[in-house]
């Protein structure tokens, strides 16, 4: 029993780092996704171009390569960022690029007739988006957003390759020290699964609340 308990404190420390990265990246990914998703539908060619470039670059390249680029290449250009910040920013940018398509798809799914009706009532474009389109589009964004949040959680395992002692890295260190491979990685697996269940439960709670409204 003592042996099984002894692996928990370091794994919990790693879990705290994983949660910090997941939450930080998720909070940053939301405004990125909204900005890029709305930017893809902008009337400005410049805004559309910037948004499309961001989305295609981060969707079309490996998250691992992005982490390496920000952590190992940027210092060669005179920009050195802490590993934790790199992990949060890169994973947020990656999730935000996928989230932008979720935002754009949910907004375009709102019937055009409702926009036309709002225009007939002298609503501005901003008012139409805030009061008519987004309140209807937001519930449609929730299920795919939940999937992206879980994918973000799993991608945090990549940050162990840029020296961050997250849950996966802690598990690897413990395995090297104790050789208790099965115990350690079963525990790591259960920890990831428990966090994923919490994310799923939170998304379903939001879905129920917006469905009632």
N, C-alpha and C positions, 0 to 999 in steps of 0.2 A: 504493500500500500504506500509506503514511504517513497519508493522509487517512482510509482505512477504519479504521485502528487508533486514530486520534485521537478517534473518537466513543465508544470503549469505556469509558475511565475515568469520564466523567460518567454514562454509562448504568449502569455497575456500581455507582456511588454511589446512583443512583436505585433499582436493584434491591435494594441492601442495605436501604433504607428500606421498600420494598415487602415484603421478607421479614420485617422487624421487625414491621410491622403485621400481616401474615398470621399469623405465629407467635404474637404476643401476643394477637390476637383469637381465634385457635383455642384457645389455652390457657384463655382466659376463657369461651369459648362452651361448652366441654365441661361444666363444672359448672353453668352456666346451663341448658343443655339437660336435664341430669339432674334438676336441682331442679325445673324447670318441668314436665318430663314426669312425674315422680313426683307433683308437686303436683296435676296434672290428675286423678290417680287417688286423691287423698287422701280420707279420710273426713270431713275438716273442710271445711265449706262455705266458710269464709273462705280457706283455703289454695287450694281449687279456684278460687275467684273471682279471687284475686290472680294465680294462674298463668294462668288463661284470659285475663284482661285483658292481661297482659304479652304472651302469645303472639299474641292477635288484634291488638293495637296495632302490634307490630313486624312482623307478617306483612302487615297490611292497609295499611301506609303505605310510601311510597317511602324507600329507604335514603338517597337523596340529600337528601330533605326532612328526614330524621332528622339527617343530618350538619349541615345548615344550622341546624336548630332548636337543636341542642346547641352549635354554635359561635357563632351570631349572636344567638340569642334568649336563651339562659341568661345571658350577660353583662348583658343589660338587667334581669335579675332578681337581679343581684348575684353570679352564679356564673360565674367565668371559668376555663376549663380550657385547657391547652396543646393546640394543634392535633393533635399526635401522639396524645395521650391521648384526645381526642375521636374520632379515627379508629378507634383500637383498641376503645374502649368501644362505640361505635355499631355497628361491624361485628360485634363479638362478640355484642351484644344481638340484632342482626338474625339472625345465624346461629343463635344459641341458641334463638330463637323457632321457627325451622324444625326445628332439632334436637330440640326438645321433642316434636314430633309423631312424629319417628322413634323416640325413646325409648318413647313411649307405645304406638306400634304394635308395636314389638318385644316389649314386656312383655306386652301383651294376647295376642300370638300364642303365648305359652307355655301349653300345655294346662292347663286348670283342675284336672284330676285330680292333677297334680303338687303343686299348692298344697294340695289336700285331703289328699294322702298325707303331706305335711310337717306339716300340722296334726295328723294322727293320731299323728305321732311327737313331738308336744308342742313343735314348733318355734314360736318367736314370729314375729310378722309381720316383724320386722326380719331374723331369721335366714332366713326363707323367701325374702325378697327378695335377701339377700346370697349365700346358699348354693345356692338352687334356681333362682330366676327370672333374676337378672342374668347368671350364667354362661352360660345358654342364650340369653338375649336379646342379649347383647353381640355375638356373631358376626353376628346378623341386622342389627345397627345399622351394621356396617362399610361395606357398599356404598353406602347412601345417605349415610353420614357422609363418605365420600370425595367424593361429588358435591357435598356442601355445602362441603367444604374447597376444592374447585376454584372453586366459585361465590364463596366468600369471597375467594380470590386475585384473581378478576376484578373483584370489587367494590372492591378497593383502589384501582383507577384513579379512583374517585370522590373520593378524599381530595385529589386535586390541586386540587379546587375550593374547598378550605378552606386553601389556601396551603402544603400539604405537598409537598415536592419528591420525589415518588415516581418510579418508573420512567416512568410516562406523562408526568408533568410535565417530567422531564428530557428526554424525547424531544421534547416540544413546544418547549422552550427551545432545544434543539440545532437543530431544524428552522428556527426563526426566525433563528438565528445563521448557519447554514451553507447553508440551502435544499436540503439533501440529504435530501429527504423519503423517497425509496425506501429508501436505505441505512439510515436511522435507524429507520424503522418496521418494516422487515423484521427488523432486529436486536431491536427491542423485542418484536415478535411471537414470535421464536424464544426469547427469554428467558422470556416468560410460558409458552410451550409447554413449555420444559425444566422449569420449576418444577412445572407441572401433571403432567408425566410422573413426576417424583419423588414427588409426592403419590400418584398412582395406584399406583406401584410399592410405596410404603410400605403402602398399604391392602391391596394384594394379598398382601404378605408377612404382614401380620397375619391375613388371612383364612386363609392356608395354615396358619399356626401354630395358630390356634384350631380349624381343621378337623381337624388331627392330634390335638389334645387331645380 
